[in-house]
């Protein structure tokens, strides 16, 4: 979770990772009270260094947490993955009422969506591409090799880096675009983040047999966004 205010001030990130809780009740309580839900090893290895190095708050969110005691209203955008049969049935099962934000209203309601998120996601993608490139370049030919995903510590580092590079002007412009600042005209700051070219990564991943040869089943309704699905159906 990232928070910035209308003056452009940015607050430390709040990061939540899903983890499997301990099966031992006493240890589970200790993890919750002393280590933000993490086991002693995960706390020492990942969460605590991220908090100390980057000033962020890092918490664990149990995968099998209990059902809410009171009804919950959850607002979601129109992304098809949010509205699959499995999601809506599970929401009903645990007492969560889903409500869809009207089309084209998300950016009006949320300054972050108006100007921050696109740049932030591009920066995170660039860091991921760089990490893949480093791994592929360091491999030794003819020796079994497997790309490694980033661990929690790396993810926290990436989030911190991307957020730090988000300018004050970009944060303020989100509020301006949504007309949430008195006297603002909705003008935007034209900050641009260059998208890292990943063509070499794709080719190298193919050569090192890091790509799937066979695609599994997919659904136009669940695996593609609205724009791509409409284009596919049209063609």
C-alpha positions as CSV (number, residue, x, y, z in Angstrom):
1,X,0.0,0.0,0.0
2,X,1.4,3.4,-1.0
3,X,0.1,6.7,0.4
4,X,0.8,10.2,-0.7
5,X,-1.1,13.4,0.1
6,X,-2.1,16.4,-1.9
7,X,1.1,18.3,-0.9
8,X,3.1,15.6,-2.7
9,X,4.4,14.1,0.6
10,X,5.1,10.4,0.3
11,X,4.7,8.1,3.2
12,X,6.7,4.8,3.9
13,X,5.2,1.8,2.0
14,X,3.1,-0.7,3.8
15,X,3.7,-4.2,2.4
16,X,1.7,-7.3,3.1
17,X,2.8,-10.8,2.0
18,X,0.7,-13.9,2.1
19,X,2.2,-16.7,4.3
20,X,1.1,-20.0,5.7
21,X,0.5,-19.6,9.4
22,X,2.1,-22.0,11.9
23,X,0.1,-25.1,12.8
24,X,1.1,-24.7,16.4
25,X,-1.4,-22.3,18.1
26,X,1.2,-20.9,20.6
27,X,3.7,-20.2,17.9
28,X,1.1,-18.7,15.7
29,X,0.2,-16.2,18.5
30,X,3.8,-15.4,19.1
31,X,4.4,-14.7,15.4
32,X,1.4,-12.4,15.4
33,X,2.4,-10.5,18.5
34,X,6.1,-10.2,18.0
35,X,6.8,-10.6,14.3
36,X,3.9,-9.1,12.3
37,X,2.7,-12.7,11.6
38,X,6.0,-14.0,10.2
39,X,7.9,-17.0,11.5
40,X,11.1,-16.3,13.3
41,X,13.2,-17.3,10.2
42,X,11.1,-15.2,7.7
43,X,11.1,-12.3,10.1
44,X,14.9,-12.3,10.5
45,X,15.7,-13.1,6.9
46,X,13.2,-10.9,5.0
47,X,10.8,-8.7,6.9
48,X,13.0,-7.1,9.6
49,X,15.8,-6.1,7.1
50,X,13.2,-4.5,4.8
51,X,11.8,-2.5,7.7
52,X,15.3,-1.5,9.0
53,X,16.8,-0.7,5.5
54,X,13.8,1.0,3.9
55,X,11.6,2.3,6.7
56,X,8.6,0.4,5.4
57,X,6.1,-1.7,7.4
58,X,6.0,-5.4,6.4
59,X,3.3,-7.7,7.6
60,X,2.1,-11.3,6.9
61,X,-1.4,-12.0,5.9
62,X,-2.4,-15.6,6.7
63,X,-3.8,-17.6,3.8
64,X,-6.4,-19.3,5.9
65,X,-7.4,-16.4,8.1
66,X,-10.9,-16.7,9.8
67,X,-14.0,-15.4,8.2
68,X,-15.0,-11.8,9.0
69,X,-17.4,-11.4,11.9
70,X,-19.3,-8.6,10.2
71,X,-20.4,-8.1,6.6
72,X,-17.8,-6.4,4.4
73,X,-18.4,-4.2,1.3
74,X,-15.5,-4.5,-1.3
75,X,-15.3,-2.1,-4.2
76,X,-13.6,-3.5,-7.3
77,X,-12.9,-2.2,-10.8
78,X,-14.2,-4.0,-13.9
79,X,-11.2,-6.3,-14.4
80,X,-12.7,-9.6,-15.4
81,X,-10.5,-11.6,-13.0
82,X,-12.3,-9.9,-10.1
83,X,-15.7,-11.1,-11.3
84,X,-15.1,-14.8,-12.1
85,X,-17.6,-17.3,-10.8
86,X,-15.2,-18.6,-8.3
87,X,-14.5,-15.2,-6.8
88,X,-18.2,-14.2,-6.6
89,X,-19.2,-17.5,-5.0
90,X,-16.4,-17.3,-2.5
91,X,-17.2,-13.7,-1.6
92,X,-20.8,-14.7,-0.9
93,X,-19.6,-17.7,1.2
94,X,-17.5,-15.5,3.5
95,X,-20.0,-12.6,3.8
96,X,-18.4,-10.1,1.5
97,X,-20.6,-8.0,-0.8
98,X,-18.9,-7.0,-4.1
99,X,-19.7,-3.8,-5.8
100,X,-18.3,-2.7,-9.2
101,X,-16.9,0.8,-9.6
102,X,-18.6,2.4,-12.7
103,X,-16.6,2.3,-15.9
104,X,-14.1,5.1,-16.3
105,X,-14.7,6.2,-12.7
106,X,-11.6,4.6,-11.1
107,X,-9.2,7.3,-12.1
108,X,-11.6,10.0,-11.1
109,X,-12.0,8.5,-7.6
110,X,-8.3,7.6,-7.0
111,X,-5.4,10.0,-7.6
112,X,-3.0,7.1,-7.5
113,X,-4.7,5.5,-10.6
114,X,-4.7,8.9,-12.3
115,X,-1.0,9.5,-12.5
116,X,1.0,7.4,-10.1
117,X,0.4,3.7,-10.8
118,X,1.3,3.6,-14.5
119,X,4.8,5.0,-13.8
120,X,5.2,2.9,-10.7
121,X,4.4,-0.3,-12.5
122,X,6.8,0.6,-15.3
123,X,9.6,1.1,-12.8
124,X,8.8,-2.2,-11.1
125,X,8.7,-4.0,-14.5
126,X,12.1,-2.5,-15.4
127,X,13.6,-3.8,-12.2
128,X,12.2,-7.3,-12.9
129,X,13.5,-7.2,-16.4
130,X,16.9,-6.2,-15.2
131,X,16.9,-9.0,-12.6
132,X,16.0,-11.6,-15.4
133,X,18.8,-10.2,-17.6
134,X,21.4,-10.5,-14.9
135,X,20.4,-14.1,-14.2
136,X,20.5,-15.1,-17.8
137,X,23.8,-13.4,-18.5
138,X,25.4,-15.1,-15.5
139,X,24.4,-18.7,-16.4
140,X,26.9,-21.2,-17.7
141,X,26.0,-22.9,-21.0
142,X,25.2,-26.6,-20.9
143,X,24.7,-26.5,-17.2
144,X,21.1,-27.0,-15.8
145,X,19.7,-23.6,-15.0
146,X,16.4,-22.2,-13.7
147,X,15.3,-18.6,-13.3
148,X,14.7,-17.7,-9.7
149,X,11.8,-15.4,-8.7
150,X,12.6,-12.4,-6.4
151,X,12.3,-13.1,-2.7
152,X,10.5,-10.9,-0.3
153,X,13.6,-8.9,0.5
154,X,14.1,-8.1,-3.2
155,X,10.5,-7.2,-3.7
156,X,10.6,-4.8,-0.8
157,X,13.7,-3.2,-2.3
158,X,12.1,-2.8,-5.7
159,X,8.9,-1.2,-4.2
160,X,11.1,1.2,-2.1
161,X,13.2,2.1,-5.2
162,X,10.1,2.7,-7.4
163,X,8.3,4.7,-4.8
164,X,11.4,6.9,-4.0
165,X,11.7,7.7,-7.7
166,X,8.1,8.9,-7.9
167,X,8.3,12.6,-7.9
168,X,6.4,15.1,-5.7
169,X,5.0,16.7,-8.9
170,X,3.6,13.3,-10.0
171,X,1.9,12.7,-6.6
172,X,0.3,16.2,-6.7
173,X,-0.8,15.9,-10.3
174,X,-3.0,12.9,-9.4
175,X,-5.0,15.1,-7.1
176,X,-5.1,17.8,-9.7
177,X,-6.4,15.5,-12.4
178,X,-9.1,14.3,-10.1
179,X,-10.0,17.9,-9.3
180,X,-9.4,17.3,-5.6
181,X,-7.3,20.4,-5.1
182,X,-9.0,23.8,-4.7
183,X,-8.4,26.0,-7.7
184,X,-6.6,23.3,-9.7
185,X,-7.4,23.0,-13.4
186,X,-6.8,19.3,-13.8
187,X,-3.4,19.8,-15.4
188,X,-0.9,16.9,-15.3
189,X,2.8,16.6,-14.9
190,X,4.3,14.9,-18.0
191,X,6.7,12.6,-16.2
192,X,7.9,9.8,-18.5
193,X,9.5,6.5,-17.5
194,X,11.3,4.7,-20.3
195,X,10.0,1.1,-20.7
196,X,12.8,-1.4,-20.6
197,X,13.1,-3.4,-23.8
198,X,12.7,-7.1,-23.0
199,X,13.2,-8.6,-26.5
200,X,16.6,-9.9,-25.6
201,X,15.3,-11.5,-22.4
202,X,12.6,-13.4,-24.4
203,X,15.1,-14.7,-26.9
204,X,17.6,-15.7,-24.3
205,X,14.9,-17.4,-22.2
206,X,13.9,-19.5,-25.3
207,X,17.5,-20.5,-25.9
208,X,18.0,-21.5,-22.3
209,X,14.7,-23.4,-22.3
210,X,13.1,-21.3,-19.7
211,X,9.8,-20.9,-21.5
212,X,6.9,-23.3,-21.5
213,X,6.7,-25.4,-24.7
214,X,3.0,-26.2,-24.2
215,X,0.3,-23.7,-23.1
216,X,-2.5,-25.0,-20.8
217,X,-6.1,-24.1,-21.1
218,X,-7.1,-20.4,-21.0
219,X,-10.2,-18.4,-21.1
220,X,-11.0,-15.2,-22.9
221,X,-13.2,-14.2,-20.0
222,X,-10.7,-14.8,-17.2
223,X,-7.2,-14.5,-18.7
224,X,-7.4,-11.3,-20.8
225,X,-8.5,-7.7,-20.1
226,X,-11.6,-6.2,-21.7
227,X,-9.7,-4.4,-24.5
228,X,-7.8,-7.4,-25.7
229,X,-10.8,-9.7,-25.4
230,X,-12.9,-7.3,-27.6
231,X,-10.1,-7.2,-30.2
232,X,-9.8,-11.0,-30.3
233,X,-13.5,-11.5,-30.6
234,X,-13.7,-8.8,-33.4
235,X,-10.9,-10.5,-35.4
